[in-house]
Every structure is written in C-alpha cells, then in structure tokens.
C-alpha cells in the first residue's frame, strides 16, 4: 500500500566476527551496540548526501510496499553503499562480563544505563566507565527510562526530571534525577506487584505500565505507588466486553498456536501512542487505553501472529514480528490498516529514540536490528507518502495520515486534505453511498457544480458529465457506453475506488485470519470486501430507485448550501452588509461560503456576481431535484425568494402541467405579464383544464392582481378588465379590497378605467374611497356628484332608466346626502347643472344655496316651491345650531340675542319669519307658520325687527304666547348671569387665598396654620439653630431666619 520507510543498513558484523548484537541505543549521530560477549561498540553515523538520499527514496517508491532490507546490496561491515558511512569509533571490550541485554540514556545527567548479568549499572556517557552498579537490582529483568520537564510546585521553575524504573522479579524500583543530580535524599521507591514483571513502559512522566504474566497493571509513581489492574480481552487482563468478540476471546486457536505446541508464551507489550493513548498487546490480542487506564473501546489490530515488539514512530504504529518471520509491519494507528511490510531477516530488536521536543520529529531514524545487522528506517517525505496513497486509491488512509500530521509537515495541509476528501466523496457516490457522500461533500464545502455534475441531465442539465444512452439501445452496450464518459470526465485526483481493481493488503495468512469475521468497514478486509461487493454496481447507470435516493440526498445538500448563501445574499440578489467584527462561527461560515464559491479571500473578484451565479445553479438544480423525486415540494421553493433559472422552470412546469406552481414561480420572479397572460388563457377557456381546474374563471386572476403593488398599475388595469366584465362583484375586489395595495392605487387612473366599463362601478369605487377611505380630494367629490346628477337626468330623459322606483329614490337620496355632507365640491358648478324649473332638483338647489351661504334663497325654495315648512324650520334649526357651536361662548351669544338687540346680526329665524309675513311678489303671507316660528323661537328673534314684521291687522291676543315666552327667556338669562357672576366671584376669592396665604383652600382653616420649632430645628438657608430668633415661614412650611429670608430677597 505504502512505502513509508526504507531500510538502510548501518552496521553489519563481518563474517569472521562471532559476536551477536543484543541491544542497540542511538542518540545524536552515535549508535551504541551491546554484544553478547559484554563488549560495547560505539559507531558514528555520517548522513548521506541529499542526492544519495533522493535516489534511495526513489528506489523505495519503486519497491512498492516491501523495502529491501539489504540496501542496494553493496553494504560492507560499516557502510550502506548510498553515499553515507558508519564509522566504528571505539570498542569497550570489558564493558560487562555478561551480554548487554539493554541500554538506555539519561542525557541530562550524562549517564548510560545498562542491564547485564541481572544487574543495572550506571556508566559515564563520555568515557563509558562504570560509575555505579545498583546492588538492589540483582535479578533485574528489564528497565525503563523517561525524562520530562516539570515545574517546581513551590517556585514554578522548570526542571528536567528523569526516572529510572527497574523490574526485579515482582518488584519495581524507581530512581529519580532532577536535572543532573540524583535525588539521594529521596531514596529508592519500591513497589511489589502480584506476579513477576516481564516488561515496563512509561506512558507519562509519573505513570508506567507493567506487563505481567497474567496481564497488565498501571502504576502511579506519585500516587504512593497506586496500582490499577488493566482489564481487557482475555490474555490481557480478563474479559473486556465488546473488544473480545470476533477474536476467539484470546484463547482456543490462538493459545494452541503457541502454548499448545510447546512454544514460549509471548511477552506482554505496551507502547505509548499520541494524544495520551496507550496500546497493550499480548499474543494477538490488543487493548487501547488512555494514560489513566480507561478503555477507549477501539477494535483490535488484525494480527495473524503475535509481534515480538511494538512501538510508535510518529505517526505510525510499528510491530516487529519474531525472528522466524523477520517482518516489520507499519500500520495506521487510527484505522489500524497495514500500510507497509518490510522484510528484515532475523530482526528481533527495535529501538525508537525517545522524542524530546515534538512528536513531529520522533522516529524518523529509528533502528531495527537482528543479531548481525542494524538497519535505520529512513522515512520518505510525508507529501510523497500521501501522494502515493492517493495515487493507489487508499483515500481513507491518506485522509487519516494527513489529519494526524502537524500542519508544518505538509505543504498546504488543509487544501490537500480537502482535495482528498473531495475525491473520496466522489468515490462514495459512485459506490451508491449517497448519504455518506453528501455528508462528506458538505463537511468540506465542496463547490455545488462538483456534486451536480455527477447526476444525469434530468437533474444537472448541461452541467452533467454523464452522456445518456439512446433509448433504442437494448443490446447491453448502454452500460459500457454510459460508463466511458464518466471515467473520461474524472478529475485528475479521482479516487481509485471509482476505477481500480480492489487491492489486497500484504500480511501473512493464518488460520485466525481465515476464521476471523470482520464487520468494521474501516478494517483492511472490510474495505476490500466492500469494494468487491460494490464493484458490480459501478457498471450500472444511475437511474430508477438509485437515482431517486441520490436525488433526495442532493436535495439535503443543496438546501444546506442555500442556507449558507442566504447569510450573504438578500432576496433581491444584493449583498448583505456583513459585520466584520464577527465571532468564530461567522468566520467559519464565511470560509465555508468562500470554499463553495472556489474563491480565496484575497481574490479580486465580484463576490456578489459569483454568489448570484452559484445561487442560480443551486436553486435551479434543487428545482429539478424536487420535480424528479418529490414534485409536491416544488411549490414551496417558489413561494420563497429564489434564484431559479426562469427558462428551465417554465419549460419543466409547462411540460408537466403544473400550471399553478408556474404561476407562483412567475410571481416570485416578478414576471407578471407572463403569469397574467397564462391566467387569462386558462380563466377564459370554455372548458376547464384538467391539469389546472383552480385557474378556471376570474378568481385566481383577481387574487394575483390584488398582490401587485401600485407600481404595476398598467398591468393591473390591462388584465383586470376581463374579470370586471365577467364577474363585476369579484372583479371589483381588485380595487375595493381592504389591502394596502388596493388603497394606494392611483385613483384617477382606476376611476377612468371603471367609468369606461360601467358608471355604476365608477360610482361604487368613488363611494368606497370617499366614504371608507375618507378621501378629501375635491375632484373626486365633484366627480361623484356629477355622476349622480348625470344618471338622474338620463332617467328623466329616458336615455337610461333605473330598474325600479326604489333604485331611483335610493340614487336620489345618495345625491342629496352627498350634497349635504361634503364640503369639497364646487357649489357654483353644481348649481349651473341644476334646472331651476325642475321640481326633482328643488331640494338639491336649496342645499347648494345653503353651501354658498345664500340662506334666504334656500328658504324660499323650501317655503314657496316645496311648501315644506317642516324642512324650512329644520333648516333654520340646523343653521342656528352650527352658529351656536362655532361661538366661543354660548352663553354670551344668548345674551346678545336678548339684551344687545343688534340689528346688524339678523337671526335665520328672522329671515324665515320675513318670508312668511312679507313674501315675494306673487305669494301670499303665511300667518300660521309665522305664528309657529314666533311661538317656538321667539326668544331667538330680535324684538324690534320681529315686531316690525308683524302686520297691524294681526290681533294682539295671537301674540300673547310670544310676549310671555320673551319675558321668561329674559328672566332665565338674567338669573343665569347672576349665578355665573357669583360663582366667578367665589372662584376669585379662593384663588386670592391660595396666592396670598398658601393655605385655606382645603378643609383646614387659615388660622390653624402653624409650625413647631424644636431645639434641633435649623434654618434652611444658613443651617444654624433657630432657637428664639425671629423666623420667616415660606408657603411650603420651610422655616428660616428672618435675616436669611431678607438676604434671599
């Protein structure tokens, strides 16, 4: 799968050298080798030239996944044949009397730690001389060293703390160095476990995992040696739940493969991974935990054989199988997939230098050794590794590897990761995993056209990359023909899942691998099996149920893209004003939109135009998707702001007969003329359209016109004509509805339009805007009166007749009421149109004279032409009431009539009386109505003028009631004026008391007003005690010294 490492021999023992390599330690450019005869050899490694390194890396790439353990075949005792050279600097022959089983380094203290002959010894790192043999370590089997930076709890000063843990049978002994000095006063910490210790591994600065014969335990050094059992699959620490399933629970076949045939049981292994993860392994069972010992619940590694050693070289998990196999396996610690198998004959030792600064630099030069050869594993550049995985189609591994690496280790990490995920999403789509594919597309904010092009033309239109087969082709060639253009249009980075034959992973087969049942898609076998199953689907065209499923997932994706675009676009297509001081969520949304547009923030492009273009593509495609999968939802898209292509939508809706949705769409796109023409076509049709029964008749047209703003008055008047003519009551709703649009239409234009159709409709419209909307425009009031008058005259001349006498009377009453109530018309123009000799218009002329202030002429009409004395009196009452209300003081006006007797202000009743008693030439006096006026309104008549009008022949007895009424009225007014004068006088007195005294206006008497002076009371001005001083009391009862009050004045 991958060539992550290339094995380069560093040290090869000569054939005549009978010693064997037992331990290896590397630091800086030095490699220390412990031999079985107790000798220590020190080598210096000279790095090869860059050219040699590049050629070696290229050779590693050509070798695929199996590195050559012998370099180029030119290695000698201390070289590699690649331009680099390993020099033997020194050999310490008597370093130990026994084989050197283990080496380690405490760099800050310049101490070399060794295990030989059952003892742990400390040597000087410079001279390799023995400093001290730790006597307590007799019988030691293994040790582990860790160095960490720790802040002093009291001073906060950082220091490098190194710890050496030694396993002696069941005991763990710990020595501590702070910087360069061993903490002697602290002594040696000892802990005893339940059984013999086989391995030790530091997982943090204070915690280590001990591998026992029965399982694993975690020991906390600072927690007073707290020991915690680590539970896991059988063989690691007991049944661990789900992790033991599918692996025969660590017993049975696995146990027989080692113990049942007399072999030694594999030792327990542990290694620390990144981000606080720890891997435990025993036999072929594995268990992932954190540094607190909690299970992570991850699946087991699919090993077919138990490894001899495991380790972690950022970012890979390493497993060295026993010397009989001589294979180094490189795995992804996230997916656990096998990335590379490197054959290293008889290799049994793996040494990974401890990272000191960053995991990014760990393990790039880790060592693997057999008893005769030491190899250094040289890593290819991470960019090359990822490119190789992508090229071979292992996209999940490429994504996982790129995600694990630090940003500084890859060129444009985020961009490459996004591109790989894009290719994976396309591969998932072609494997018919539409939901997963769209989720990944949305995660990386893939440009919409990238997804849309994967669909046939019925969804993607011209953007589709699929060439559809002719319908007549039934010979089985359509699949291959349709598949060819798809493959032809793949992007340069298309995934191998789309075209390549499924790949197999190189690991040795075993009985366990055959019996093991895998259900995890992330596993090696699972991924192969999935690709094999899906391979047959790739040859099928996207159609039928598959296409419907794909389209529904596309709808979800496009709806999410619409939501993101709405953050920046107004419904009219203009850009929204974005607050630059946004939070992290806004920044993330902005970045996602820029990715959807395939733009960088630095690009000097018209963002608004790009957004509108993409929004048009998204909405149009979403429309096609709705029409294909769920046509009923298409209407919901039109009823909100959208950017659909009108041509595409109109063609599709016409084709499918969804005319109602088409009307909604045209309204939303402001294509009102097309919509109204379509409504007129269906509304005026003789037969009801089966596909659009709700469009038949004028109702739908009226509703559409009501929603148009006054700016579209031309369209409204043009297309309102046929509904108004066909159904006047319904059609008039366009102009009479209680809506803002109807109320703000240009009224003169509407009036002209309605008058051209029917005068009755124009009158109805004028009555509505004047009576309901209270329009006070004089032209409209004049127009309404003229329409009333013209219709009444035409009825008289028989040019037009009312349907009944009731209608005529109703029309005449409307005319008269309008004359009375309105003051916005021109009385002179109306008077010119009224025939003075026509009895039908006598009352109208009287009303017009009244509006003109010519009350005598009005009364003459009531008295002499209509001879309606009641209406004449009502007219006088109404006019008197109006004048009385207009006066500022009604009482004063009453007094004027009675007391002032001003002849220059005659009363309207006097005018009526004069008409009764002194009629114009040709009319007789009317004494009866005159006496009635004197009886009812005598007090409102000036006495002298009224008496002058009374003829001498009239008996005084007839005027008795008049004189009595005058006297009663005079007395009433006099009494009333006296009462008012007294009330005003009382009010005056009350006000004066308020102003002068300040009190006495309520229930309290002014004489009871007082203030209390205590010893503590002080002056409100100087703040000194009042005592016995002369005081001044203000109206608000504030007490001050008299002198202070005078100074205030």
PyMOL commands that set and color helices and strands:
alter all, ss='L'
color gray80, all
select helices_A, chain A and resi 50-62+135-137+241-244+248-250+253-256+359-361+382-392+395-404+407-409+413-430+434-443+448-452+457-463+478-488+496-499+511-515+524-538+544-566+584-596+607-629+631-638+646-656+659-668+672-683+693-695+699-706+710-726+728-731+733-736+740-743+747-757+759-772+778-796+805-821+827-833+839-851+855-865+869-886+890-900+908-917+927-940+943-949+956-996+1006-1008+1042-1048
alter helices_A, ss='H'
color red, helices_A
select strands_A, chain A and resi 5-12+21-27+30-35+40-46+85-92+100-106+111-116+119-124+130-134+140-151+158-168+171-178+181-182+189-192+197-202+207-212+216-220+226-230+269-272+277-282+285-290+307-313+316-321+327-332+338-343+349-351+367-369+373-379+1031-1033+1039-1041
alter strands_A, ss='S'
color yellow, strands_A
deselect
rebuild
show_as cartoon
